[in-house]
């Protein structure tokens, strides 16, 4: 949803799901009460164990699920996914994988909506500190954070 051109030859869209779902959505006067979403990644993958060699990418966009509570047939759960009961370990492994597949001086763009889990709780799961960021959305709950993989090992923060 964040890409302007997902068909760009340098973009690889990965997700653990490949499916078309029709889910409940009564927002914005939706008369049918349902909405269909198609999740069609280029590569099926688990962000905790990506199938790429170390240093494969100069840029990684990491937009993991951010919901703990969402109905099983809800639009939000279908669109964004849900965190597992082990979400802290999942996100810790996800950050580690993002930095592993990044080239030295590569950039990680991380998107997080803190509706249910505060961004500070998530940032505690990685030893890397973001360089800068920005909040957006109607309630300024979505955080866009930018990290850079150091060219040499750093001391954890």
N, CA and C atoms as a LAMMPS dump frame, in Angstrom:
ITEM: TIMESTEP
0
ITEM: NUMBER OF ATOMS
471
ITEM: BOX BOUNDS ff ff ff
-5.0000000000000000e+02 5.0000000000000000e+02
-5.0000000000000000e+02 5.0000000000000000e+02
-5.0000000000000000e+02 5.0000000000000000e+02
ITEM: ATOMS id mol type element x y z
1 1 1 N 0.808 -1.203 0
2 1 2 C 0 0 0
3 1 3 C 0.847 1.261 0
4 2 1 N 2.101 1.166 0.387
5 2 2 C 2.917 2.374 0.469
6 2 3 C 3.673 2.671 -0.82
7 3 1 N 3.783 1.676 -1.705
8 3 2 C 4.571 1.851 -2.919
9 3 3 C 3.792 2.615 -3.977
10 4 1 N 4.438 3.569 -4.605
11 4 2 C 3.836 4.259 -5.745
12 4 3 C 3.888 3.374 -6.982
13 5 1 N 4.948 2.572 -7.115
14 5 2 C 5.106 1.7 -8.273
15 5 3 C 5.646 0.351 -7.811
16 6 1 N 4.739 -0.529 -7.41
17 6 2 C 5.14 -1.847 -6.928
18 6 3 C 5.723 -2.699 -8.04
19 7 1 N 5.484 -2.318 -9.29
20 7 2 C 6.009 -3.063 -10.43
21 7 3 C 7.427 -2.624 -10.809
22 8 1 N 7.969 -1.633 -10.121
23 8 2 C 9.323 -1.161 -10.394
24 8 3 C 10.283 -2.346 -10.292
25 9 1 N 11.234 -2.48 -11.197
26 9 2 C 12.115 -3.655 -11.2
27 9 3 C 12.988 -3.791 -9.946
28 10 1 N 13.168 -2.729 -9.196
29 10 2 C 13.989 -2.804 -7.99
30 10 3 C 13.183 -3.091 -6.723
31 11 1 N 11.873 -3.293 -6.855
32 11 2 C 11.015 -3.539 -5.706
33 11 3 C 10.691 -5.022 -5.613
34 12 1 N 10.861 -5.575 -4.413
35 12 2 C 10.432 -6.935 -4.12
36 12 3 C 9.451 -6.836 -2.958
37 13 1 N 8.203 -7.196 -3.214
38 13 2 C 7.177 -7.168 -2.172
39 13 3 C 7.061 -8.559 -1.582
40 14 1 N 7.347 -8.669 -0.292
41 14 2 C 7.271 -9.948 0.39
42 14 3 C 6.216 -9.937 1.472
43 15 1 N 5.515 -11.049 1.606
44 15 2 C 4.501 -11.22 2.649
45 15 3 C 4.389 -12.711 2.92
46 16 1 N 3.892 -13.064 4.09
47 16 2 C 3.703 -14.477 4.407
48 16 3 C 2.359 -14.975 3.889
49 17 1 N 1.567 -14.054 3.349
50 17 2 C 0.23 -14.417 2.856
51 17 3 C 0.138 -14.184 1.358
52 18 1 N -0.61 -15.04 0.694
53 18 2 C -0.979 -14.842 -0.703
54 18 3 C -2.424 -15.299 -0.8
55 19 1 N -3.33 -14.319 -0.794
56 19 2 C -4.743 -14.677 -0.729
57 19 3 C -5.621 -13.497 -1.105
58 20 1 N -6.859 -13.809 -1.385
59 20 2 C -7.881 -12.805 -1.609
60 20 3 C -8.937 -13.03 -0.542
61 21 1 N -9.234 -11.995 0.22
62 21 2 C -10.158 -12.097 1.341
63 21 3 C -11.307 -11.117 1.183
64 22 1 N -12.49 -11.551 1.518
65 22 2 C -13.623 -10.655 1.631
66 22 3 C -13.962 -10.574 3.103
67 23 1 N -13.919 -9.366 3.635
68 23 2 C -14.043 -9.173 5.077
69 23 3 C -15.077 -8.109 5.393
70 24 1 N -15.455 -8.049 6.645
71 24 2 C -16.416 -7.067 7.118
72 24 3 C -15.805 -5.672 7.082
73 25 1 N -16.553 -4.734 6.508
74 25 2 C -16.123 -3.333 6.503
75 25 3 C -17.358 -2.463 6.348
76 26 1 N -17.73 -1.819 7.425
77 26 2 C -18.903 -0.941 7.396
78 26 3 C -18.504 0.527 7.462
79 27 1 N -17.234 0.801 7.189
80 27 2 C -16.746 2.183 7.259
81 27 3 C -17.193 2.992 6.049
82 28 1 N -17.156 4.274 6.208
83 28 2 C -17.427 5.228 5.125
84 28 3 C -18.715 4.935 4.364
85 29 1 N -19.74 4.516 5.087
86 29 2 C -21.032 4.286 4.454
87 29 3 C -21.031 3.14 3.462
88 30 1 N -20.133 2.181 3.613
89 30 2 C -20.04 1.041 2.722
90 30 3 C -21.335 0.231 2.812
91 31 1 N -22.178 0.339 1.798
92 31 2 C -23.507 -0.264 1.811
93 31 3 C -23.455 -1.791 1.863
94 32 1 N -22.481 -2.397 1.209
95 32 2 C -22.415 -3.863 1.18
96 32 3 C -21.974 -4.442 2.524
97 33 1 N -21.253 -3.66 3.312
98 33 2 C -20.756 -4.144 4.597
99 33 3 C -19.55 -5.054 4.47
100 34 1 N -19.023 -5.199 3.233
101 34 2 C -17.834 -6.026 3.037
102 34 3 C -16.848 -5.31 2.121
103 35 1 N -15.63 -5.795 2.145
104 35 2 C -14.596 -5.288 1.249
105 35 3 C -13.661 -6.448 0.92
106 36 1 N -13.14 -6.431 -0.289
107 36 2 C -12.225 -7.491 -0.715
108 36 3 C -10.822 -6.928 -0.821
109 37 1 N -9.875 -7.68 -0.295
110 37 2 C -8.471 -7.306 -0.385
111 37 3 C -7.706 -8.468 -1.004
112 38 1 N -6.801 -8.105 -1.902
113 38 2 C -5.967 -9.108 -2.567
114 38 3 C -4.524 -8.905 -2.116
115 39 1 N -3.957 -9.937 -1.531
116 39 2 C -2.561 -9.902 -1.079
117 39 3 C -1.788 -10.792 -2.035
118 40 1 N -0.951 -10.166 -2.841
119 40 2 C -0.27 -10.88 -3.922
120 40 3 C 1.213 -10.507 -3.931
121 41 1 N 1.989 -11.074 -2.987
122 41 2 C 3.409 -10.712 -2.92
123 41 3 C 4.214 -11.305 -4.067
124 42 1 N 5.35 -10.665 -4.362
125 42 2 C 6.299 -11.228 -5.326
126 42 3 C 6.928 -12.493 -4.748
127 43 1 N 7.147 -12.486 -3.44
128 43 2 C 7.804 -13.587 -2.754
129 43 3 C 7.07 -13.889 -1.452
130 44 1 N 6.736 -15.153 -1.25
131 44 2 C 6.217 -15.566 0.054
132 44 3 C 7.403 -15.684 0.988
133 45 1 N 7.34 -14.988 2.114
134 45 2 C 8.459 -15.034 3.05
135 45 3 C 8.005 -14.736 4.454
136 46 1 N 8.849 -15.095 5.376
137 46 2 C 8.669 -14.8 6.786
138 46 3 C 9.694 -13.71 7.107
139 47 1 N 9.248 -12.564 7.573
140 47 2 C 10.201 -11.468 7.824
141 47 3 C 11.207 -11.802 8.909
142 48 1 N 10.972 -12.88 9.641
143 48 2 C 11.927 -13.299 10.675
144 48 3 C 13.06 -14.15 10.12
145 49 1 N 12.909 -14.612 8.876
146 49 2 C 13.924 -15.475 8.25
147 49 3 C 13.826 -15.283 6.74
148 50 1 N 14.371 -14.178 6.25
149 50 2 C 14.248 -13.848 4.825
150 50 3 C 15.196 -14.691 3.977
151 51 1 N 14.739 -15.06 2.78
152 51 2 C 15.523 -15.952 1.915
153 51 3 C 16.549 -15.223 1.046
154 52 1 N 17.25 -14.258 1.62
155 52 2 C 18.219 -13.467 0.865
156 52 3 C 19.566 -13.494 1.573
157 53 1 N 20.657 -13.435 0.799
158 53 2 C 21.992 -13.387 1.418
159 53 3 C 22.211 -12.079 2.195
160 54 1 N 23.163 -12.109 3.102
161 54 2 C 23.559 -10.901 3.843
162 54 3 C 23.88 -9.781 2.854
163 55 1 N 23.491 -8.559 3.2
164 55 2 C 23.864 -7.391 2.411
165 55 3 C 23.232 -7.308 1.033
166 56 1 N 22.086 -7.928 0.829
167 56 2 C 21.452 -7.985 -0.5
168 56 3 C 20.813 -6.674 -0.958
169 57 1 N 20.406 -5.812 -0.029
170 57 2 C 19.606 -4.649 -0.384
171 57 3 C 20.206 -3.354 0.155
172 58 1 N 20.038 -2.29 -0.6
173 58 2 C 20.43 -0.956 -0.143
174 58 3 C 19.305 -0.277 0.63
175 59 1 N 18.082 -0.739 0.412
176 59 2 C 16.909 -0.154 1.063
177 59 3 C 15.942 -1.275 1.408
178 60 1 N 15.438 -1.254 2.636
179 60 2 C 14.403 -2.181 3.074
180 60 3 C 13.298 -1.363 3.719
181 61 1 N 12.054 -1.635 3.339
182 61 2 C 10.888 -1.043 3.994
183 61 3 C 10.263 -2.149 4.841
184 62 1 N 10.163 -1.915 6.13
185 62 2 C 9.652 -2.906 7.083
186 62 3 C 8.346 -2.378 7.657
187 63 1 N 7.256 -3.018 7.286
188 63 2 C 5.91 -2.633 7.722
189 63 3 C 5.226 -3.873 8.286
190 64 1 N 5.643 -4.307 9.485
191 64 2 C 5.081 -5.539 10.055
192 64 3 C 3.66 -5.312 10.57
193 65 1 N 2.963 -6.407 10.848
194 65 2 C 1.654 -6.248 11.504
195 65 3 C 1.833 -5.458 12.79
196 66 1 N 0.81 -4.688 13.146
197 66 2 C 0.916 -3.888 14.366
198 66 3 C -0.302 -4.044 15.271
199 67 1 N -1.184 -4.967 14.922
200 67 2 C -2.392 -5.168 15.722
201 67 3 C -2.283 -6.411 16.592
202 68 1 N -2.683 -6.269 17.843
203 68 2 C -2.8 -7.416 18.738
204 68 3 C -4.261 -7.868 18.755
205 69 1 N -5.152 -6.889 18.825
206 69 2 C -6.585 -7.164 18.901
207 69 3 C -7.245 -6.724 17.601
208 70 1 N -7.821 -7.672 16.892
209 70 2 C -8.585 -7.387 15.676
210 70 3 C -9.45 -8.605 15.391
211 71 1 N -10.655 -8.361 14.971
212 71 2 C -11.553 -9.469 14.663
213 71 3 C -10.983 -10.341 13.556
214 72 1 N -11.247 -11.639 13.6
215 72 2 C -10.68 -12.555 12.617
216 72 3 C -11.118 -12.261 11.181
217 73 1 N -12.25 -11.608 10.989
218 73 2 C -12.735 -11.298 9.64
219 73 3 C -12.798 -9.794 9.41
220 74 1 N -12.055 -9.032 10.215
221 74 2 C -12.092 -7.573 10.096
222 74 3 C -11.212 -7.081 8.96
223 75 1 N -11.568 -5.921 8.442
224 75 2 C -10.791 -5.272 7.391
225 75 3 C -9.373 -4.986 7.87
226 76 1 N -9.231 -4.463 9.084
227 76 2 C -7.898 -4.12 9.589
228 76 3 C -7.003 -5.348 9.704
229 77 1 N -7.536 -6.462 10.202
230 77 2 C -6.733 -7.678 10.312
231 77 3 C -6.331 -8.191 8.934
232 78 1 N -7.247 -8.111 7.972
233 78 2 C -6.931 -8.575 6.61
234 78 3 C -5.888 -7.674 5.964
235 79 1 N -6.037 -6.38 6.125
236 79 2 C -5.148 -5.426 5.463
237 79 3 C -3.764 -5.395 6.096
238 80 1 N -3.695 -5.387 7.408
239 80 2 C -2.427 -5.183 8.095
240 80 3 C -1.862 -6.431 8.764
241 81 1 N -2.647 -7.462 8.909
242 81 2 C -2.193 -8.644 9.622
243 81 3 C -2.285 -8.434 11.127
244 82 1 N -2.061 -9.505 11.868
245 82 2 C -2.1 -9.433 13.327
246 82 3 C -0.805 -9.967 13.893
247 83 1 N -0.404 -9.402 15.009
248 83 2 C 0.78 -9.875 15.714
249 83 3 C 0.469 -11.189 16.42
250 84 1 N 1.479 -12.026 16.544
251 84 2 C 1.312 -13.287 17.268
252 84 3 C 1.426 -13.01 18.767
253 85 1 N 1.181 -14.044 19.546
254 85 2 C 1.361 -13.919 20.994
255 85 3 C 2.815 -13.639 21.354
256 86 1 N 3.736 -14.032 20.472
257 86 2 C 5.174 -13.817 20.684
258 86 3 C 5.675 -12.611 19.888
259 87 1 N 4.881 -11.563 19.811
260 87 2 C 5.191 -10.442 18.922
261 87 3 C 6.521 -9.775 19.241
262 88 1 N 6.91 -9.728 20.483
263 88 2 C 8.197 -9.095 20.811
264 88 3 C 9.35 -9.866 20.172
265 89 1 N 9.335 -11.18 20.315
266 89 2 C 10.379 -11.999 19.686
267 89 3 C 10.302 -11.891 18.164
268 90 1 N 9.083 -11.894 17.621
269 90 2 C 8.907 -11.777 16.163
270 90 3 C 9.514 -10.483 15.642
271 91 1 N 9.211 -9.368 16.299
272 91 2 C 9.726 -8.073 15.836
273 91 3 C 11.228 -7.958 16.068
274 92 1 N 11.716 -8.502 17.168
275 92 2 C 13.167 -8.507 17.424
276 92 3 C 13.883 -9.246 16.287
277 93 1 N 13.36 -10.423 15.913
278 93 2 C 13.937 -11.19 14.811
279 93 3 C 13.762 -10.451 13.483
280 94 1 N 12.626 -9.78 13.305
281 94 2 C 12.395 -9.024 12.072
282 94 3 C 13.396 -7.897 11.894
283 95 1 N 13.644 -7.144 12.95
284 95 2 C 14.655 -6.083 12.876
285 95 3 C 16.027 -6.679 12.556
286 96 1 N 16.381 -7.764 13.234
287 96 2 C 17.684 -8.389 12.998
288 96 3 C 17.81 -8.829 11.535
289 97 1 N 16.745 -9.386 10.975
290 97 2 C 16.766 -9.811 9.573
291 97 3 C 16.87 -8.623 8.624
292 98 1 N 16.157 -7.566 8.905
293 98 2 C 16.249 -6.37 8.055
294 98 3 C 17.683 -5.85 8.007
295 99 1 N 18.323 -5.777 9.165
296 99 2 C 19.707 -5.297 9.19
297 99 3 C 20.66 -6.304 8.558
298 100 1 N 20.364 -7.588 8.665
299 100 2 C 21.214 -8.606 8.044
300 100 3 C 21.195 -8.478 6.52
301 101 1 N 20.014 -8.288 5.935
302 101 2 C 19.926 -8.238 4.471
303 101 3 C 20.294 -6.867 3.906
304 102 1 N 20.468 -5.873 4.773
305 102 2 C 20.9 -4.547 4.324
306 102 3 C 22.4 -4.531 4.058
307 103 1 N 22.788 -3.854 2.996
308 103 2 C 24.206 -3.591 2.737
309 103 3 C 24.71 -2.585 3.769
310 104 1 N 26.03 -2.525 3.96
311 104 2 C 26.588 -1.485 4.822
312 104 3 C 26.147 -0.124 4.315
313 105 1 N 25.75 0.733 5.236
314 105 2 C 25.203 2.057 4.954
315 105 3 C 23.834 1.988 4.275
316 106 1 N 23.208 0.807 4.251
317 106 2 C 21.86 0.662 3.711
318 106 3 C 20.84 1.319 4.631
319 107 1 N 19.683 1.605 4.08
320 107 2 C 18.639 2.34 4.793
321 107 3 C 17.442 1.434 5.062
322 108 1 N 16.978 1.466 6.3
323 108 2 C 15.764 0.768 6.705
324 108 3 C 14.7 1.819 6.991
325 109 1 N 13.576 1.715 6.289
326 109 2 C 12.419 2.561 6.562
327 109 3 C 11.424 1.681 7.317
328 110 1 N 11.08 2.096 8.505
329 110 2 C 10.2 1.313 9.375
330 110 3 C 8.906 2.069 9.596
331 111 1 N 7.797 1.39 9.378
332 111 2 C 6.467 1.995 9.572
333 111 3 C 5.777 1.276 10.721
334 112 1 N 5.254 2.051 11.654
335 112 2 C 4.56 1.475 12.803
336 112 3 C 3.381 2.343 13.199
337 113 1 N 2.235 1.712 13.415
338 113 2 C 1.074 2.423 13.949
339 113 3 C 0.925 1.999 15.404
340 114 1 N 0.916 2.986 16.297
341 114 2 C 0.922 2.665 17.72
342 114 3 C -0.465 2.667 18.344
343 115 1 N -1.465 2.307 17.579
344 115 2 C -2.819 2.215 18.122
345 115 3 C -2.886 1.258 19.302
346 116 1 N -2.175 0.125 19.204
347 116 2 C -2.251 -0.881 20.262
348 116 3 C -0.923 -1.123 20.979
349 117 1 N 0.177 -0.857 20.311
350 117 2 C 1.505 -1.027 20.927
351 117 3 C 2.302 0.246 20.66
352 118 1 N 2.808 0.844 21.705
353 118 2 C 3.549 2.102 21.577
354 118 3 C 4.872 1.893 20.848
355 119 1 N 5.263 2.869 20.064
356 119 2 C 6.485 2.777 19.273
357 119 3 C 7.709 2.597 20.17
358 120 1 N 7.715 3.175 21.354
359 120 2 C 8.86 3.025 22.253
360 120 3 C 9.054 1.571 22.676
361 121 1 N 7.95 0.806 22.805
362 121 2 C 8.048 -0.615 23.136
363 121 3 C 8.698 -1.386 21.982
364 122 1 N 8.399 -0.988 20.765
365 122 2 C 8.946 -1.657 19.594
366 122 3 C 10.42 -1.302 19.416
367 123 1 N 10.771 -0.031 19.6
368 123 2 C 12.166 0.385 19.44
369 123 3 C 13.075 -0.265 20.472
370 124 1 N 12.517 -0.678 21.597
371 124 2 C 13.313 -1.368 22.616
372 124 3 C 13.744 -2.761 22.147
373 125 1 N 13.192 -3.23 21.024
374 125 2 C 13.477 -4.576 20.535
375 125 3 C 14.664 -4.633 19.578
376 126 1 N 15.259 -3.497 19.27
377 126 2 C 16.425 -3.466 18.388
378 126 3 C 17.527 -2.624 19.026
379 127 1 N 18.786 -3.016 18.85
380 127 2 C 19.876 -2.205 19.407
381 127 3 C 20.17 -0.967 18.566
382 128 1 N 19.553 -0.851 17.404
383 128 2 C 19.806 0.271 16.504
384 128 3 C 18.835 1.419 16.788
385 129 1 N 19.346 2.622 16.761
386 129 2 C 18.511 3.8 16.976
387 129 3 C 18.166 4.42 15.618
388 130 1 N 16.941 4.898 15.469
389 130 2 C 16.601 5.564 14.214
390 130 3 C 17.353 6.887 14.092
391 131 1 N 17.62 7.27 12.843
392 131 2 C 18.265 8.558 12.583
393 131 3 C 17.261 9.697 12.685
394 132 1 N 16.081 9.478 12.118
395 132 2 C 15.014 10.481 12.172
396 132 3 C 13.703 9.8 11.855
397 133 1 N 12.615 10.532 12.025
398 133 2 C 11.306 9.965 11.743
399 133 3 C 10.258 11.044 11.654
400 134 1 N 9.038 10.588 11.408
401 134 2 C 7.915 11.503 11.243
402 134 3 C 6.644 10.762 11.633
403 135 1 N 5.731 11.459 12.255
404 135 2 C 4.423 10.871 12.557
405 135 3 C 3.41 11.399 11.553
406 136 1 N 2.434 10.556 11.261
407 136 2 C 1.397 10.957 10.307
408 136 3 C 0.074 10.342 10.729
409 137 1 N -0.938 10.607 9.956
410 137 2 C -2.265 10.073 10.231
411 137 3 C -3.109 11.074 10.982
412 138 1 N -4.387 10.788 10.996
413 138 2 C -5.358 11.693 11.618
414 138 3 C -5.027 11.973 13.082
415 139 1 N -4.546 10.95 13.786
416 139 2 C -4.211 11.113 15.203
417 139 3 C -2.704 11.066 15.449
418 140 1 N -1.922 11.218 14.386
419 140 2 C -0.458 11.173 14.469
420 140 3 C 0.014 9.886 15.132
421 141 1 N -0.657 8.778 14.827
422 141 2 C -0.312 7.503 15.431
423 141 3 C 0.588 6.635 14.585
424 142 1 N 0.778 6.997 13.318
425 142 2 C 1.648 6.214 12.454
426 142 3 C 3.026 6.861 12.428
427 143 1 N 4.032 6.065 12.725
428 143 2 C 5.408 6.548 12.78
429 143 3 C 6.187 5.992 11.594
430 144 1 N 6.894 6.86 10.925
431 144 2 C 7.822 6.495 9.851
432 144 3 C 9.206 6.792 10.404
433 145 1 N 10.022 5.76 10.563
434 145 2 C 11.349 5.92 11.142
435 145 3 C 12.395 5.435 10.157
436 146 1 N 13.522 6.137 10.117
437 146 2 C 14.59 5.803 9.184
438 146 3 C 15.848 5.447 9.966
439 147 1 N 16.384 4.269 9.647
440 147 2 C 17.615 3.762 10.24
441 147 3 C 18.657 3.635 9.134
442 148 1 N 19.92 3.614 9.512
443 148 2 C 20.983 3.323 8.56
444 148 3 C 21.88 2.26 9.186
445 149 1 N 22.164 1.211 8.394
446 149 2 C 23.058 0.172 8.881
447 149 3 C 24.479 0.731 8.857
448 150 1 N 25.156 0.661 9.977
449 150 2 C 26.517 1.206 10.024
450 150 3 C 27.463 0.402 9.132
451 151 1 N 28.492 1.081 8.64
452 151 2 C 29.478 0.397 7.812
453 151 3 C 30.451 -0.42 8.648
454 152 1 N 30.49 -0.136 9.938
455 152 2 C 31.313 -0.942 10.84
456 152 3 C 30.473 -1.218 12.085
457 153 1 N 30.812 -2.255 12.823
458 153 2 C 30.011 -2.586 14.016
459 153 3 C 29.919 -1.401 14.953
460 154 1 N 28.764 -1.273 15.548
461 154 2 C 28.573 -0.169 16.488
462 154 3 C 28.296 -0.711 17.87
463 155 1 N 28.433 0.139 18.837
464 155 2 C 28.094 -0.224 20.183
465 155 3 C 26.587 -0.075 20.332
466 156 1 N 25.882 -1.111 20.801
467 156 2 C 24.425 -0.981 20.974
468 156 3 C 24.099 0.204 21.857
469 157 1 N 22.96 0.826 21.588
470 157 2 C 22.561 2.006 22.355
471 157 3 C 22.168 1.67 23.74
